[in-house]
């Protein structure tokens, strides 16, 4: 199922208390709004929200950027997989993942089998604009944003496409949260 999402607007929806029956993982490209959407959904459902990158940073006592600089990507991806697995077997929460989490090791298999996953599908021009407004460590050279986004898209979409639900941009966020809620109720991901 594909539903719409307008990121970075304020939520004006009344929360509903639900019980999460399995974790809900939010995945997508850098700057797609994963953290924001996870927080909005968790707020709407009145359930806990975590961000995998923050879990890693707290546990390791370093920022993601420091981990990358010191240990390189392969070591970071190993840590990421460890903490992903750990979080997936804990009490269910809404969890935003790093942009590359789904594309390494067997992470997408774990995500598919141990959680309900939502892919925030955002156009490349929107991602580029967001990165220009709020730079990210992966995009140090601003002249190479679009080529890098295209390369990441070409590699990662094959993993993202395996998500349980796809959320695309539109201009009606409250309706999007309602649609996601209805879909998750029908799939027995949440109960009231």
C-alpha positions in Angstrom: 0.0 0.0 0.0 1.2 3.5 -0.8 0.0 6.5 1.3 1.1 10.1 1.3 3.2 12.2 3.8 4.1 15.9 3.9 7.2 16.1 6.1 8.2 18.8 8.5 4.8 20.2 9.2 3.4 20.3 12.7 1.1 17.6 13.8 -2.4 18.7 14.7 -4.0 15.3 15.1 -5.5 14.0 18.3 -3.4 11.2 19.7 -4.8 7.7 20.0 -3.5 5.2 22.5 -2.5 1.9 20.8 -0.6 -1.2 21.7 2.2 -2.0 19.4 2.2 -5.7 18.6 5.6 -5.6 16.9 8.3 -3.0 16.2 7.7 -0.4 13.5 10.8 0.6 11.5 11.0 3.7 9.5 13.5 3.6 6.6 14.5 5.7 3.6 17.1 7.8 2.1 19.1 10.5 4.0 16.9 13.6 4.6 13.7 11.7 3.8 12.2 12.6 7.2 12.6 9.3 9.0 13.3 10.7 12.4 10.5 13.2 12.1 8.0 10.7 10.8 8.9 8.2 13.5 8.3 10.8 16.2 5.1 12.0 14.6 3.7 8.4 14.4 4.8 7.6 17.9 3.3 10.8 19.2 0.0 10.0 17.4 0.0 6.4 18.8 1.3 7.4 22.2 4.1 4.8 22.1 7.8 5.1 22.6 10.1 6.2 19.7 13.8 5.6 19.3 16.3 6.5 16.7 18.8 3.7 16.0 21.7 6.2 15.4 21.0 7.7 18.9 21.0 4.3 20.4 24.4 3.6 18.8 25.8 7.0 19.9 24.7 6.5 23.5 26.0 3.0 23.8 29.3 3.7 22.1 29.9 7.2 23.7 30.7 8.7 20.3 28.7 10.4 17.5 28.0 8.5 14.3 30.5 10.8 12.5 33.2 10.0 15.0 32.6 6.3 14.7 32.8 6.6 10.9 36.0 8.6 11.1 37.7 6.4 13.6 36.6 2.9 12.5 35.3 3.4 9.0 32.1 2.2 7.5 32.5 -1.6 7.8 32.9 -1.4 11.6 30.0 1.1 11.9 27.8 -1.3 9.9 28.7 -4.1 12.2 27.7 -2.0 15.2 24.6 -0.9 13.5 23.5 -4.5 12.8 24.2 -5.5 16.4 22.1 -2.6 17.8 19.3 -3.2 15.2 19.0 -6.8 16.2 19.0 -5.9 19.9 16.3 -3.3 19.5 14.1 -5.6 17.3 13.9 -8.2 20.1 13.0 -5.7 22.8 9.6 -4.3 23.7 8.0 -3.0 20.4 8.7 0.7 19.6 8.6 3.0 16.6 12.2 3.2 15.4 13.8 5.4 12.8 16.7 3.7 11.0 19.8 5.1 9.4 19.5 5.5 5.6 21.8 2.6 4.9 20.7 0.2 7.6 18.4 -1.8 5.4 21.1 -2.2 2.7 23.8 -4.0 4.7 24.3 -7.6 5.9 20.9 -9.4 6.3 19.3 -6.3 8.0 16.4 -6.1 5.6 15.6 -9.7 6.2 15.6 -9.0 9.9 13.5 -5.9 9.5 11.0 -7.8 7.3 10.7 -10.7 9.7 10.9 -9.0 13.1 9.1 -5.7 12.4 6.6 -3.8 10.3 8.6 -1.5 8.0 7.6 1.8 6.4 9.6 3.3 3.6 9.5 7.0 3.3 9.8 7.4 -0.5 10.9 11.0 -1.3 11.9 12.5 -4.6 15.6 13.2 -5.2 15.1 16.9 -5.8 13.3 17.2 -2.4 16.2 15.3 -0.7 18.8 17.5 -2.4 17.0 20.6 -1.2 16.8 19.3 2.4 20.5 18.4 2.4 21.4 21.9 1.1 19.3 23.4 4.0 20.7 21.0 6.6 24.0 19.5 5.6 24.8 15.9 6.6 28.1 14.2 7.1 27.7 11.9 4.1 27.4 14.9 1.8 30.5 17.0 2.6 30.9 18.2 -1.0 27.7 20.1 -1.9 28.5 19.9 -5.6 28.2 16.2 -5.5 24.8 15.9 -3.7 22.7 14.8 -6.7 25.2 12.2 -8.1 25.7 10.7 -4.6 21.9 10.6 -4.0 21.4 8.9 -7.4 24.1 6.3 -6.6 22.6 5.6 -3.1 19.2 5.4 -4.7 20.4 2.9 -7.3 21.9 0.7 -4.6 19.3 1.1 -1.7 16.0 1.1 -3.5 16.2 -2.7 -4.0 16.1 -3.0 -0.2 13.6 -0.2 0.5 11.1 -1.7 -1.9 10.8 -4.7 0.4 9.2 -2.6 3.1 5.8 -3.5 4.4 4.4 -0.1 3.5 5.4 2.8 1.2 4.7 6.4 2.3 5.0 9.0 -0.5 4.9 12.8 -0.2 1.7 14.8 -0.5 0.2 17.7 1.4 -2.0 16.0 4.0 0.0 14.7 6.9 -2.9 14.1 9.3 -4.6 11.9 6.6 -1.3 10.1 6.1 -1.0 9.2 9.8 -4.7 8.2 9.8 -4.1 6.0 6.7 -1.0 4.4 8.3 -2.9 3.8 11.5 -5.8 2.1 9.7 -3.4 0.0 7.6 -1.4 -1.1 10.7 -4.7 -2.0 12.5 -5.8 -4.1 9.6 -2.3 -5.8 9.5 -2.5 -6.5 13.3 0.6 -4.3 14.0 -1.3 -2.2 16.5 -4.4 -2.6 18.6 -6.5 -0.1 20.5 
